[in-house]
Amino acid sequence: FRNLGLSLAKEDIVQLKEAYKWIIHPQLSEELGVPADGKGLFEVSVVFAHPETDEECHFLATACPDCFKPAKNKQSVFTRMAVIKALEKIKEEDFLKHFPCPPSSPKNPCDALEIQCNNSAVFVAGRYNKYSRNLPQTPWIIDGERKLESSVEELISEHLMAEFKADSFNFSSSGREDVDVRTLGNGRPFAMELVNPRRIHFTAEEMKGLQQAINSSSDKIQVRDLQLVTRSAIGRMKEGEEEKTKTYSALIWTDKAIQREDIAFLDDIK
């Protein structure tokens, strides 16, 4: 390209994973009899091994030793991000000493080690009221010891996990209350991410039935407006938490009458 007076921008270079998708998607679609959608809710993850090229990036450790530092829970220092960092630093002439352009073709095909099929996460949101003064929002465990037998999170999640048949979940809410504080009124917004659910489609009536099941299982909490939402909706639930203000009302009793001038000092408290 350079000899022809042409150049490639970074966005013109096709990533290997994208080229792989172009090849494999039509084959999977034909084999399974369904259209392939790279942004679909059903994911097929394939892990490959290719011993012939396992060590091809090891020379980068000499060119950029600071890029490859051992880290906890990492089986290899040659992570994707470390290799990218090294490639950004290495000189072109040094790189071409190890990799000719165009590169030579591999002699052996790669092997598929593992294939996993997963559903993308499903998000359920709603509002909860808490009527107990002895119930934390999330499990209260200190040094491995449970302090209270249940929590708002657990009372809701046990029903959602059973119906969606998910591997795990992540609970979040718009703020939280102390263990001995009730949550009344319209309730506190909450959301739950259900990871790899086996069931993902629920009608509005089924969600209403699930809400009733949660409410009838305990007198400590009630949920309302239970519904399926998108990931972006979860982000909006957290918006404004840093700027919002709260108003507290308290009823007090005194043994003598209080005049306005007696509490004027409260106006100066910040």
C-alpha positions in Angstrom: 0.0 0.0 0.0 2.8 2.4 0.9 4.6 1.8 -2.4 1.4 2.6 -4.2 0.9 5.8 -2.3 -2.0 4.4 -0.3 -2.4 4.3 3.4 -4.7 2.6 5.9 -6.4 4.3 8.8 -6.7 2.5 12.1 -10.5 2.0 11.4 -9.7 0.3 8.1 -7.9 -2.6 9.7 -10.2 -5.6 10.3 -9.8 -7.1 13.8 -9.2 -10.9 13.7 -12.3 -11.5 15.9 -14.4 -9.6 13.4 -13.0 -11.6 10.5 -13.8 -14.8 12.4 -17.4 -13.7 12.9 -17.8 -13.0 9.2 -16.7 -16.6 8.5 -18.4 -18.5 11.3 -21.8 -16.7 11.5 -23.1 -18.0 8.2 -21.9 -21.5 9.1 -23.7 -21.5 12.5 -26.8 -20.0 10.9 -26.9 -22.8 8.4 -26.2 -25.5 10.9 -28.7 -24.4 13.5 -31.4 -23.2 11.0 -31.7 -19.7 12.6 -30.4 -16.3 11.6 -27.1 -15.2 13.2 -27.2 -11.9 15.1 -24.0 -10.5 16.7 -26.1 -8.5 19.1 -28.6 -11.1 19.9 -29.6 -12.2 23.4 -28.2 -15.7 22.9 -24.4 -16.0 23.0 -22.2 -18.8 21.8 -18.7 -18.6 23.2 -15.9 -20.7 21.7 -12.4 -21.2 23.2 -9.6 -22.2 20.8 -6.1 -23.5 21.3 -3.3 -23.2 18.7 0.0 -24.5 20.2 1.9 -23.5 17.0 1.4 -19.8 17.8 1.3 -19.9 21.6 4.7 -18.3 21.9 4.7 -15.9 19.0 4.3 -12.8 21.1 6.9 -13.7 23.7 9.5 -11.5 22.0 7.5 -8.5 23.0 8.6 -9.1 26.6 12.1 -8.2 25.6 11.1 -5.2 23.6 8.8 -3.9 26.4 9.5 -5.6 29.8 7.4 -3.1 31.7 4.3 -4.2 29.8 4.3 -7.7 31.1 4.3 -7.8 34.9 2.9 -10.8 36.9 -0.5 -10.1 38.4 -2.6 -12.1 40.9 -5.1 -14.6 39.5 -3.5 -14.3 36.0 -2.2 -17.6 34.5 -0.1 -15.7 32.0 1.5 -12.2 31.8 0.7 -12.2 28.0 -2.8 -10.8 28.4 -4.6 -9.1 25.5 -4.2 -5.6 27.0 -0.5 -6.2 27.8 0.2 -7.2 24.2 -1.7 -4.2 22.8 0.3 -1.9 25.1 3.6 -3.5 23.9 2.6 -3.2 20.2 2.0 0.5 20.6 5.5 1.0 21.9 7.6 -1.3 19.7 9.3 0.2 16.6 8.1 -1.0 13.3 11.5 -2.3 12.1 11.9 -4.3 15.3 8.4 -5.8 14.8 9.1 -6.8 11.2 12.2 -8.8 12.3 9.9 -11.3 14.0 6.8 -11.0 11.8 7.1 -10.5 8.0 4.4 -8.6 6.1 2.3 -10.3 4.9 2.6 -12.9 7.7 3.2 -16.6 6.9 0.3 -19.0 7.0 0.0 -21.4 10.0 0.8 -25.0 9.2 -1.8 -26.5 11.6 -5.4 -25.6 12.3 -6.6 -24.6 15.7 -8.7 -26.8 18.0 -11.9 -25.9 19.7 -11.5 -26.6 23.4 -14.8 -25.4 24.8 -18.1 -24.2 23.6 -20.5 -22.4 25.9 -24.0 -21.2 25.2 -25.4 -18.4 27.4 -28.4 -16.1 27.4 -27.5 -12.4 27.9 -28.5 -11.0 31.3 -32.1 -10.1 31.9 -32.9 -7.0 34.0 -35.9 -6.8 36.3 -36.8 -3.5 38.1 -39.5 -2.3 40.5 -40.0 -0.6 43.8 -40.0 -2.1 47.3 -41.5 -1.1 50.6 -39.9 -2.4 53.8 -42.1 -2.7 56.9 -39.7 -4.4 59.3 -37.2 -2.5 61.6 -35.1 -5.7 61.8 -34.3 -6.3 58.1 -31.2 -5.1 56.2 -31.4 -4.3 52.5 -28.6 -6.8 51.7 -27.3 -9.8 53.6 -25.7 -8.6 56.8 -22.6 -10.8 57.3 -19.6 -9.8 59.4 -16.5 -12.0 59.5 -18.5 -14.9 58.0 -21.2 -14.7 60.6 -24.7 -13.8 59.6 -26.2 -11.1 61.9 -29.9 -11.3 60.7 -31.6 -14.2 59.0 -32.8 -12.5 55.9 -32.7 -9.3 53.8 -34.7 -7.4 51.3 -32.4 -8.6 48.5 -32.9 -12.3 49.5 -36.7 -12.1 49.9 -36.9 -10.7 46.3 -34.1 -12.7 44.6 -35.3 -16.2 45.8 -38.4 -15.9 43.6 -36.7 -14.3 40.6 -33.9 -16.8 40.6 -36.4 -19.7 40.7 -38.6 -18.4 37.9 -35.8 -17.1 35.6 -33.5 -20.1 36.4 -30.4 -17.9 36.4 -26.8 -18.8 37.4 -26.5 -15.7 39.6 -27.7 -12.2 40.2 -26.6 -8.6 41.0 -28.9 -6.5 43.1 -28.8 -2.7 43.1 -31.1 0.1 44.3 -31.5 3.9 44.3 -29.9 4.5 47.7 -30.4 2.4 50.8 -32.0 2.6 54.3 -30.6 1.6 57.7 -31.6 -1.8 59.0 -34.0 -0.4 61.6 -35.6 2.1 59.1 -38.8 1.4 57.3 -39.4 2.3 53.6 -42.9 3.5 53.0 -44.7 5.7 50.4 -44.1 4.7 46.8 -41.2 2.5 47.7 -37.5 2.5 46.8 -36.5 1.8 43.2 -34.5 -1.4 42.8 -33.2 -3.5 40.0 -31.8 -7.0 39.6 -29.5 -8.4 36.9 -30.1 -12.1 36.3 -27.0 -13.7 34.8 -27.4 -16.4 32.2 -31.1 -17.0 32.7 -32.6 -20.2 31.2 -35.9 -18.4 30.7 -36.0 -14.9 29.4 -39.5 -14.2 28.1 -42.3 -13.2 30.5 -45.6 -11.6 29.7 -47.0 -8.7 31.7 -49.4 -11.1 33.4 -46.7 -13.4 34.4 -44.6 -10.6 35.9 -47.7 -9.5 37.8 -48.1 -13.1 39.1 -44.4 -13.1 40.2 -44.9 -9.8 42.0 -47.9 -11.3 43.9 -45.9 -14.4 44.8 -43.2 -12.2 46.4 -45.7 -10.1 48.3 -47.6 -13.1 49.6 -44.4 -14.8 50.8 -43.5 -12.3 53.5 -45.1 -9.5 55.6 -41.7 -7.7 55.9 -41.7 -6.3 52.3 -43.9 -5.6 49.3 -42.9 -4.9 45.8 -44.7 -3.0 43.1 -44.3 -2.1 39.4 -42.2 -5.3 38.8 -41.2 -5.3 35.1 -38.5 -6.3 32.6 -36.2 -3.4 31.7 -33.1 -2.7 29.6 -29.5 -2.3 30.9 -29.7 1.4 30.1 -32.7 1.9 32.3 -30.6 0.6 35.2 -28.1 3.4 34.6 -30.8 6.0 34.8 -31.9 4.7 38.2 -28.5 5.8 39.6 -28.6 9.3 38.0 -28.7 12.2 40.3 -27.6 10.3 43.4 -24.8 12.7 44.1 -26.9 15.9 43.7 -30.2 14.9 45.3 -31.3 16.3 48.6 -33.4 14.8 51.3 -36.0 16.2 53.7 -36.5 14.7 57.1 -39.5 15.4 59.3 -39.5 14.7 63.1 -42.0 15.0 65.8 -40.6 16.1 69.2 -42.1 16.7 72.7 -40.9 19.2 75.3 -42.0 19.9 78.8 -42.3 23.7 78.1 -43.5 25.8 75.3 -41.0 26.7 72.6 -41.0 30.1 70.9 -39.7 30.8 67.5 -36.7 32.7 68.8 -35.7 29.6 70.8 -35.0 27.6 67.7 -33.7 30.4 65.5 -30.2 29.0 65.8 -31.2 26.0 63.8 -31.3 28.2 60.7 -27.6 28.7 60.9 -26.7 24.9 61.0 -25.2 23.7 57.7 
